[in-house]
Amino acid sequence: MNGNVPHSISVNIPTRNRPAHAAECVATVLATSGFDELIVIDQSDGTATEEALAAIHDPRFRYVRTPTRGVTIARNLAIELSKGTIVACTDDDCRVAPDWATRIADLFEADPDIAVICGRVRVPEALQGSGFTLGFDPQVREWKGRYPSLGDEWGITANMAIRRDVLARVGGFDPMLGAGAPLRSGGEPDFIFRVIRAGMKVLNAREVVVDHLGVRTDGEEAQKLILGYGAGTAAAIYKHVRLGDPAAIRVYLEFLWSTMYRVGVNVVRGKRPIGLGYLLAFMSGSARSYRFRVDRRLRQYVNR
């Protein structure tokens, strides 16, 4: 990786059936500076999102409609179409800070060893307690040569930036993982695992901020999302377990043990077995992994 090359930043936003969110997210990005192009990949069923974005004539903006499904497929398409030396990701239900892109550029410029930046995903105070909203508030500054446990220290593509040459080395996102894909979730931990495994640095940057507005109402909707995370995360790491990767085996077993321990403690204390559903989803995701072959060279799932 060469830190002496001037950086250009390509922002990508996948969207599906959320025209109001998409339009507002695009507006917040275009209101900032420090990036070169913004590509929206629209996988919507109808034309509402296309119509909502039709009035935008900023030369940095590009709209692409596709019949494909799955957020990782959308990210990969945006990466293929983009030109920047840095690929910056966010989601349609996020709103970027005014200094978002400039902070990303400054961090990459200051440290040529950074391969990936995972920024803070903040849940606005007004939304806290109104349902389930995924955030990311890292406490460990960087990961290199060691892996976080499968908890809160794995960044998410709601706020992630990647050097393009890193993508050339480790590949893009696994299309079988992530929202809308067969294995439901797990695109981020799989990608970050591959980056760290390749000996590169992942920086958790709390100063790079987006606000996440997507709320799932408590109850069935939130539970479905949480269990999807459990299943997808398991499938993401178990793929590498199937390849006999010692680091993946360690990460997988550490998480499995910690989740089982949490459930067991609650049972012993006479409480509800909180975490049992997530544990079962995690095991289910591991089993579901076998529906797909694993390409050993690419370290990605492929259909049998």
C-alpha positions in Angstrom: 0.0 0.0 0.0 1.4 3.4 -1.0 0.5 6.3 1.2 2.2 8.8 -1.2 -0.5 8.5 -3.9 -3.1 11.3 -3.6 -6.4 9.8 -2.4 -9.6 10.0 -4.2 -12.7 8.7 -2.4 -15.7 6.9 -4.0 -18.7 6.6 -1.7 -21.2 3.9 -2.2 -24.8 3.5 -0.9 -26.9 0.4 -1.5 -30.6 0.9 -1.2 -33.9 -1.1 -1.6 -37.4 0.2 -1.2 -36.5 3.1 1.1 -36.8 6.2 -1.2 -37.1 8.8 1.6 -34.1 7.4 3.5 -32.1 7.2 0.2 -32.8 10.7 -0.8 -31.9 12.1 2.6 -28.7 10.1 2.9 -27.6 11.2 -0.5 -28.3 14.8 0.4 -26.1 14.6 3.5 -23.2 13.1 1.6 -23.5 15.7 -1.2 -23.6 18.5 1.3 -20.0 17.6 2.4 -16.7 17.8 0.7 -13.6 15.6 0.5 -15.0 12.9 -1.8 -15.0 12.5 -5.6 -18.0 10.4 -6.5 -21.1 9.0 -4.9 -22.7 5.8 -6.4 -26.1 4.7 -5.3 -27.0 1.0 -6.2 -30.8 0.7 -6.2 -32.2 -2.8 -5.9 -35.8 -1.6 -5.3 -38.9 -3.4 -6.5 -40.5 -0.2 -7.9 -39.5 3.2 -9.3 -40.1 5.3 -6.1 -36.4 5.5 -5.2 -35.4 6.4 -8.8 -38.0 9.1 -8.8 -36.9 10.4 -5.4 -33.3 10.8 -6.7 -34.1 12.0 -10.2 -33.9 15.7 -9.3 -30.2 15.4 -8.2 -27.8 16.8 -10.8 -24.6 17.0 -8.8 -21.7 15.8 -11.1 -20.4 13.7 -8.3 -23.6 11.6 -8.1 -24.3 8.5 -10.1 -27.4 6.4 -9.9 -27.4 2.7 -10.9 -30.5 0.5 -10.9 -30.1 -3.3 -10.8 -32.4 -6.3 -10.6 -29.8 -8.0 -8.3 -30.6 -8.6 -4.6 -28.3 -8.5 -1.6 -26.3 -5.7 0.0 -22.9 -7.3 -0.6 -23.7 -7.8 -4.3 -24.6 -4.0 -4.4 -21.3 -3.1 -2.6 -19.3 -5.2 -5.0 -21.0 -3.6 -8.0 -20.3 -0.1 -6.7 -16.7 -1.0 -6.1 -16.4 -2.3 -9.7 -18.0 0.8 -11.1 -16.1 3.3 -8.9 -12.7 4.9 -9.6 -11.4 6.1 -6.2 -8.3 4.9 -4.5 -10.5 4.7 -1.3 -13.9 3.1 -1.2 -16.2 4.5 1.5 -19.4 2.7 2.5 -22.5 3.9 4.3 -26.2 2.8 4.3 -29.3 4.6 3.1 -30.6 4.9 6.6 -27.5 6.7 7.8 -26.5 10.4 7.8 -22.8 11.3 7.6 -21.1 13.9 9.6 -19.9 17.1 7.8 -16.3 16.1 8.1 -16.8 12.4 7.4 -14.9 12.1 4.1 -12.1 14.5 5.1 -11.4 12.6 8.3 -11.3 9.3 6.3 -8.8 10.9 3.9 -6.7 12.4 6.7 -6.4 9.0 8.5 -5.3 7.1 5.4 -2.8 9.9 4.5 -1.3 9.9 8.0 -0.8 6.1 8.2 -0.1 4.2 5.0 -0.4 0.9 6.9 -4.1 1.3 7.5 -6.1 -1.0 5.2 -9.6 -0.5 6.5 -11.2 2.2 8.6 -14.3 1.3 10.7 -16.0 4.4 11.9 -18.4 5.1 14.7 -22.0 4.3 14.0 -24.0 6.5 16.4 -27.7 6.0 17.3 -29.2 9.5 17.9 -30.4 10.1 21.4 -34.0 10.7 20.2 -34.1 7.2 18.8 -32.6 5.4 21.7 -35.2 3.2 23.4 -37.6 3.3 20.5 -36.6 -0.1 19.2 -33.5 -2.0 18.0 -31.0 0.1 16.1 -27.5 -1.3 15.3 -24.6 0.9 16.3 -20.8 0.6 16.5 -18.9 2.3 19.2 -15.4 0.7 19.3 -13.1 0.8 22.3 -10.0 -0.9 20.8 -8.2 1.5 18.4 -6.7 -1.0 16.0 -6.5 -4.7 15.1 -3.5 -6.2 13.4 -2.1 -9.6 13.9 -4.9 -10.5 16.3 -8.7 -10.8 16.0 -11.5 -9.3 18.1 -14.0 -11.8 19.6 -17.3 -12.0 17.8 -18.8 -9.1 19.8 -18.8 -5.3 19.5 -15.4 -4.7 18.0 -16.1 -5.8 14.4 -17.0 -2.7 12.3 -20.0 -2.5 10.0 -20.4 -1.2 6.4 -22.7 1.6 7.6 -19.4 3.4 8.2 -16.4 1.7 6.6 -13.6 2.8 4.2 -11.2 0.5 2.3 -8.1 1.0 0.3 -8.8 -0.2 -3.3 -5.5 -2.2 -3.4 -6.7 -4.1 -0.3 -9.7 -5.2 -2.2 -7.4 -6.4 -5.0 -5.5 -8.5 -2.4 -8.3 -10.0 -0.3 -11.3 -9.8 -2.7 -14.6 -8.0 -2.2 -17.6 -8.9 -0.1 -18.9 -12.5 -0.1 -22.2 -12.3 -2.1 -23.7 -15.2 -0.1 -23.4 -13.2 3.1 -25.1 -9.9 4.2 -28.7 -8.6 4.2 -30.8 -10.0 1.4 -28.3 -12.8 0.7 -28.9 -16.5 1.4 -26.9 -16.5 4.6 -28.6 -13.3 5.9 -25.7 -11.4 7.5 -22.0 -11.6 8.2 -20.5 -9.7 5.3 -18.5 -7.4 7.5 -16.9 -10.0 9.9 -15.9 -12.2 7.0 -14.3 -9.3 5.1 -12.5 -8.0 8.2 -11.3 -11.5 9.1 -9.7 -11.8 5.6 -8.0 -8.4 5.9 -6.5 -9.2 9.3 -5.5 -12.7 8.2 -3.6 -11.1 5.3 -1.5 -9.2 7.9 -3.1 -5.8 7.4 -4.3 -3.2 9.8 -7.9 -2.4 10.6 -8.4 1.0 12.4 -11.5 1.7 14.5 -11.9 5.4 14.3 -14.5 6.9 16.7 -13.8 10.3 15.1 -15.3 9.2 11.8 -19.0 9.4 12.5 -22.4 8.6 10.9 -25.8 8.6 12.6 -27.9 5.5 12.1 -31.6 6.1 11.9 -32.9 2.6 11.0 -35.1 1.4 13.9 -36.7 -2.0 14.1 -39.7 -2.1 16.4 -39.3 -4.2 19.5 -40.7 -7.7 19.2 -40.8 -9.9 16.2 -39.2 -7.4 13.8 -36.2 -6.7 16.0 -35.9 -10.4 17.1 -35.8 -11.5 13.4 -33.0 -9.0 12.7 -30.9 -10.0 15.7 -31.2 -13.7 15.0 -30.2 -13.0 11.4 -27.1 -11.4 12.7 -26.3 -14.4 14.8 -26.8 -16.9 11.9 -24.9 -14.8 9.4 -22.0 -14.1 11.7 -21.6 -17.8 12.4 -21.7 -18.6 8.7 -19.1 -15.9 8.0 -16.5 -17.3 10.4 -17.5 -21.0 10.0 -16.5 -20.7 6.3 -12.9 -20.2 7.4 -13.3 -22.9 10.0 -14.2 -25.3 7.2 -10.9 -24.3 5.5 -9.0 -25.4 8.6 -7.9 -21.9 9.5 -6.6 -22.0 13.1 -7.4 -18.3 13.8 -11.0 -18.8 12.6 -11.4 -21.9 14.8 -10.2 -19.9 17.8 -12.5 -16.9 17.1 -15.5 -19.2 16.5 -14.9 -21.3 19.7 -14.3 -18.2 21.8 -17.6 -16.7 20.8 -19.5 -20.0 21.1 -18.1 -20.5 24.6 -18.9 -17.0 25.7 -22.5 -17.2 24.5 -23.0 -20.6 26.1 -21.6 -19.3 29.3 -24.0 -16.3 29.3 -27.0 -18.6 28.8 -25.7 -21.0 31.5 -25.2 -18.3 34.1 -28.7 -16.9 33.6 -30.2 -20.4 34.0 -28.2 -21.1 37.2 -29.3 -17.8 38.7 -32.9 -18.8 38.0 -33.4 -16.2 35.2 -34.6 -16.6 31.7 -32.0 -18.2 29.4 -31.3 -14.8 27.7 -29.1 -15.3 24.7 -30.4 -18.8 24.0 -32.2 -17.7 20.8 -29.0 -16.1 19.5 -27.0 -19.2 20.4 -29.4 -21.4 18.5 -29.3 -19.0 15.5 -25.5 -19.1 15.6 -25.5 -22.9 15.5 -28.1 -22.8 12.7 -25.9 -20.5 10.7 -23.0 -22.8 11.1 -25.1 -25.7 9.8 -26.5 -23.6 6.9 -22.9 -23.0 5.8 -22.8 -26.5 4.4 -25.4 -25.6 1.8 -22.6 -23.9 -0.1 -19.1 -24.9 -1.3 -16.2 -22.7 -0.2 -13.7 -21.6 -2.9 -10.4 -22.1 -1.1 -8.5 -19.6 -3.2 -11.0 -16.8 -3.0 -12.3 -17.8 0.5 -15.8 -17.1 -0.7 -19.0 -19.2 -0.7 -20.2 -20.5 -4.1 -23.4 -22.4 -5.0 -23.1 -26.2 -5.1 
